[in-house]
Amino acid sequence: MRSWKKYSLLFSGIGVSNLGNWIYLIALNIFILDMTKSMVAIAGIYIVGPMARILTNFWAGSVIDRKNKRQLMIITDVLRGGFILLVPFIHSIWLIYVIIFATNIAGAFFGPSSTFYISKYVDDEDKKRFNSIMSVLNTGSVCIGPAIAGFLIGISSTTWCIIMNAVSFFICAFSIYLLPDVEDENSKKRVSISLKVIKDDWRVVKNFMLGERYFTKIYVLFQGALMIAFALDSQEATYIKHDLEQSEKMYGLIVSLTGIGAIVGASASVALVRYISLQTYLGIGMFLTMIGYLLFYCSTGFWSAISAFLILGFFMSFSNAGFDTFYQKNVPLNIMGRFGGIASIFQSLVQIALTIILGGLADLFSLQIVAIIFAATSVIVAMILCIGVFNKESRSYYIETKNT
């Protein structure tokens, strides 16, 4: 990348924040379990967060598109850091749920704001490589974060892990503070957010999706396959322990090796960015990722499961980088916040529904058979996506500016 220094603050800020999130997630689970001795209380974490995002995303996009994105990112990170800093000193599970709810509201503003900022700040010729490097950082966080959490908890307590996450948000906020503002005409317009404005904004997003039918088709197909994959993730541990009859230790090893595969894949996506097209990253990457899911649930032992997860982890890095670049290139900057917020509502609802359906069917029938049917469906969806991506008439959606 020609402008490493230009993007280094963005990489370091968001990268540190993502690492802190994974350390915090492990620590928070243990912290709440120690406090309540209840698995139901832990499950509450995974209910409160999505509820906050669904309720907030109805109107968050209307605010995001009319405010300075860099300032929103700084404010939300400072708020999240401040909220999380309170957690170790609270001994009421209900107050902790309130804090989790508040941090997820702030997070609902950060995501679309950062997508806008990246789309505007990162040069077009650098977008695919930038997203590939972000994939390396995100994947590394998934692998390293839990390991750091385990080490810190082993030598001290969950408190330091939670404090570390709070500090990571402050570091991210400071890094973004050092970055310049980007040109944003919408933020100069003063509009009071009302019910009428929110309705009009939903209509704008609807008109965009109807007007850009090709983009909408690719977006829905990609997210559809991804939502099925997320539902399958919920049964991953059960399948490994009960169907494959592996121990918790082996489960941890499988997950660790998957992480290594993902890091290798993310690194390869950076190295090959000049030689492989955006269509290949998006279409072939997603298709092979879903093949990985199907192979995993068809596996009959440890080594076949490992092989499937390595395939899955390796190619998911390509598909994520491809989709992020495609999204940044084709969603108009002036509606990016509204589009991202509204789309995430439906994605959350679909993910919850698919997870419940998969879990319910797995209780009635064989988990392996149900999971294979879901995985096969995701492969079919990814195949349709792949065909659509390589449609010659739609090349304009994937035009890449070459470095000079």
DRENKE-322795 format. One record per residue (C-alpha): z negated, y, x. Coordinates in steps of 0.05 Angstrom, whole numbers, padded with zeros to 5 digits, always signed. Layout:
ZYX;...
//
This chain:
+00000+00000+00000;+00021+00067+00030;-00039+00106+00004;-00099+00062+00017;-00144+00123+00029;-00121+00153-00036;-00146+00094-00076;-00205+00072-00033;-00257+00110-00074;-00230+00079-00138;-00231+00009-00108;-00301+00017-00080;-00331+00050-00141;-00305+00001-00193;-00312-00058-00145;-00386-00045-00132;-00398-00035-00207;-00365-00101-00224;-00406-00137-00171;-00469-00106-00200;-00450-00129-00270;-00448-00202-00249;-00513-00198-00211;-00544-00165-00273;-00517-00217-00322;-00549-00275-00285;-00614-00237-00275;-00617-00213-00347;-00611-00284-00374;-00669-00307-00331;-00710-00244-00345;-00705-00254-00420;-00717-00329-00415;-00781-00317-00375;-00803-00264-00424;-00789-00301-00489;-00782-00375-00470;-00727-00375-00523;-00653-00394-00517;-00641-00358-00583;-00665-00293-00550;-00613-00304-00495;-00559-00317-00546;-00576-00249-00575;-00548-00216-00512;-00479-00244-00528;-00483-00220-00600;-00510-00150-00590;-00457-00131-00538;-00395-00149-00579;-00426-00118-00641;-00435-00052-00604;-00364-00053-00579;-00334-00069-00647;-00373-00014-00682;-00358+00037-00627;-00284+00023-00617;-00269+00045-00688;-00277+00117-00664;-00285+00116-00588;-00210+00121-00575;-00206+00185-00615;-00258+00216-00569;-00230+00187-00505;-00159+00214-00516;-00187+00284-00526;-00236+00288-00469;-00231+00292-00394;-00227+00219-00372;-00257+00228-00304;-00317+00264-00333;-00325+00209-00386;-00325+00156-00332;-00379+00193-00293;-00423+00206-00354;-00418+00135-00381;-00435+00105-00313;-00495+00150-00304;-00519+00132-00374;-00509+00058-00363;-00546+00062-00297;-00603+00100-00329;-00609+00052-00387;-00608-00010-00344;-00660+00020-00297;-00709+00018-00355;-00701-00057-00370;-00751-00086-00318;-00805-00042-00346;-00797-00061-00419;-00834-00120-00449;-00804-00119-00519;-00742-00161-00531;-00720-00114-00587;-00722-00053-00542;-00681-00092-00491;-00630-00107-00545;-00628-00032-00561;-00613-00018-00487;-00559-00072-00485;-00529-00041-00548;-00530+00028-00516;-00499+00005-00450;-00443-00030-00487;-00429+00033-00527;-00422+00070-00461;-00379+00014-00434;-00332+00021-00494;-00316+00091-00468;-00310+00072-00394;-00256+00018-00401;-00201+00057-00436;-00218+00120-00395;-00210+00082-00329;-00145+00051-00353;-00118+00121-00368;-00142+00148-00301;-00112+00090-00262;-00046+00097-00300;-00043+00171-00283;-00072+00171-00213;-00038+00109-00184;+00035+00120-00165;+00085+00076-00203;+00109+00042-00140;+00037+00023-00124;+00013-00001-00192;+00028-00075-00185;-00005-00080-00116;-00063-00037-00139;-00076-00083-00198;-00070-00144-00153;-00123-00115-00106;-00167-00100-00166;-00158-00172-00186;-00183-00193-00117;-00245-00149-00125;-00259-00172-00196;-00251-00245-00177;-00294-00236-00116;-00348-00205-00159;-00348-00265-00206;-00358-00312-00146;-00404-00270-00102;-00446-00236-00156;-00482-00299-00182;-00493-00322-00110;-00526-00256-00092;-00567-00259-00156;-00591-00329-00140;-00611-00308-00069;-00648-00245-00092;-00684-00282-00148;-00703-00336-00098;-00735-00288-00049;-00761-00235-00097;-00750-00229-00172;-00700-00211-00227;-00725-00139-00224;-00688-00124-00160;-00623-00154-00187;-00627-00109-00249;-00644-00048-00206;-00584-00065-00162;-00538-00063-00222;-00566+00005-00242;-00553+00031-00172;-00482+00002-00173;-00467+00046-00234;-00493+00107-00197;-00450+00090-00137;-00389+00082-00182;-00404+00150-00216;-00410+00184-00147;-00345+00153-00123;-00308+00177-00185;-00341+00246-00177;-00307+00251-00109;-00239+00236-00140;-00195+00292-00166;-00181+00305-00240;-00113+00282-00265;-00068+00322-00309;-00087+00309-00382;-00059+00355-00435;-00098+00322-00491;-00166+00340-00460;-00148+00414-00466;-00142+00409-00542;-00206+00423-00580;-00209+00379-00642;-00271+00360-00680;-00275+00285-00692;-00277+00272-00767;-00260+00214-00812;-00192+00246-00825;-00178+00251-00751;-00198+00178-00740;-00152+00156-00798;-00095+00197-00769;-00107+00166-00701;-00103+00096-00729;-00038+00116-00762;-00011+00141-00695;-00027+00074-00662;+00004+00036-00721;+00068+00077-00715;+00071+00065-00640;+00065-00010-00650;+00118-00011-00705;+00164+00033-00663;+00154-00008-00599;+00163-00078-00629;+00180-00110-00563;+00118-00084-00528;+00076-00104-00589;+00105-00175-00588;+00089-00184-00514;+00020-00154-00522;+00002-00198-00581;+00029-00261-00548;-00009-00248-00483;-00074-00231-00518;-00066-00289-00566;-00061-00340-00509;-00119-00305-00474;-00164-00308-00536;-00151-00382-00543;-00170-00390-00469;-00234-00350-00479;-00252-00396-00537;-00240-00456-00493;-00285-00426-00440;-00343-00432-00489;-00337-00508-00487;-00325-00514-00412;-00396-00533-00392;-00404-00582-00450;-00339-00618-00432;-00357-00624-00358;-00428-00650-00371;-00415-00695-00431;-00342-00717-00431;-00333-00719-00355;-00406-00741-00346;-00418-00694-00287;-00485-00666-00266;-00504-00593-00268;-00496-00593-00192;-00424-00617-00199;-00411-00566-00254;-00434-00511-00207;-00388-00539-00152;-00328-00540-00199;-00340-00468-00220;-00349-00447-00147;-00284-00481-00126;-00248-00448-00185;-00272-00381-00159;-00244-00397-00090;-00178-00414-00122;-00179-00349-00160;-00193-00309-00097;-00136-00344-00061;-00091-00330-00120;-00110-00257-00123;-00098-00250-00049;-00030-00283-00056;-00013-00236-00113;-00025-00178-00065;+00015-00209-00008;+00075-00227-00052;+00078-00162-00092;+00142-00140-00057;+00178-00206-00067;+00161-00228-00138;+00181-00190-00201;+00134-00162-00252;+00163-00209-00304;+00145-00269-00261;+00074-00243-00251;+00065-00235-00326;+00106-00291-00357;+00103-00348-00306;+00033-00329-00286;+00007-00335-00357;+00046-00399-00372;+00018-00434-00311;-00052-00409-00326;-00049-00441-00395;-00022-00505-00363;-00085-00504-00321;-00128-00502-00384;-00089-00560-00414;-00094-00602-00351;-00169-00589-00348;-00182-00615-00418;-00136-00674-00404;-00175-00691-00341;-00215-00755-00337;-00256-00744-00274;-00282-00695-00222;-00220-00689-00179;-00171-00679-00236;-00217-00626-00265;-00221-00591-00198;-00145-00592-00190;-00135-00563-00260;-00185-00508-00248;-00153-00490-00181;-00086-00482-00216;-00119-00441-00272;-00156-00395-00224;-00097-00385-00177;-00046-00364-00230;-00093-00324-00274;-00096-00271-00219;-00020-00263-00223;-00019-00259-00299;-00075-00207-00302;-00043-00163-00250;+00024-00169-00285;-00004-00153-00354;-00045-00093-00329;+00017-00064-00296;+00060-00076-00358;+00007-00043-00402;+00000+00018-00356;+00075+00028-00354;+00088+00023-00428;+00030+00051-00468;+00037+00127-00474;-00019+00162-00437;-00034+00208-00495;-00054+00149-00540;-00080+00100-00488;-00153+00109-00508;-00139+00100-00582;-00094+00041-00571;-00143+00006-00525;-00202+00019-00571;-00168-00005-00635;-00136-00065-00602;-00203-00088-00573;-00233-00090-00643;-00183-00142-00666;-00187-00179-00601;-00263-00185-00607;-00258-00209-00679;-00204-00261-00662;-00243-00285-00602;-00307-00294-00644;-00268-00330-00699;-00232-00377-00651;-00297-00393-00614;-00332-00411-00680;-00272-00452-00704;-00267-00490-00639;-00342-00503-00637;-00343-00526-00710;-00284-00574-00701;-00314-00601-00637;-00376-00620-00676;-00335-00657-00728;-00285-00690-00682;-00277-00706-00608;-00286-00644-00564;-00231-00667-00517;-00180-00677-00573;-00196-00610-00606;-00195-00574-00538;-00128-00606-00520;-00098-00582-00586;-00123-00511-00573;-00099-00513-00500;-00031-00541-00521;-00025-00484-00572;-00040-00434-00517;+00015-00465-00474;+00065-00458-00531;+00044-00385-00541;+00051-00372-00466;+00120-00406-00467;+00143-00359-00522;+00114-00301-00482;+00152-00324-00420;+00218-00328-00458;+00206-00258-00485;+00188-00230-00417;+00253-00253-00386;+00296-00226-00443;+00352-00189-00407;+00355-00136-00460;+00283-00115-00445;+00288-00102-00370;+00271-00029-00380;+00199-00048-00395;+00191-00078-00326;+00228-00029-00281;+00191-00022-00215;+00197+00038-00170;+00206+00014-00099;+00167+00040-00039;+00208+00081+00008;
//
